[in-house]
Amino acid sequence: MTVCRGSIHSQHRHSPELNIRP
């Protein structure tokens, strides 16, 4: 899964749904 989404950049928080690195 790619983590290069505007949603993540907009939220900028560690959500369990979005597998973003710590």
Secondary structure, DSSP 8 states (H G I E B T S, - for coil): -----HHHHHH-S--SSS----
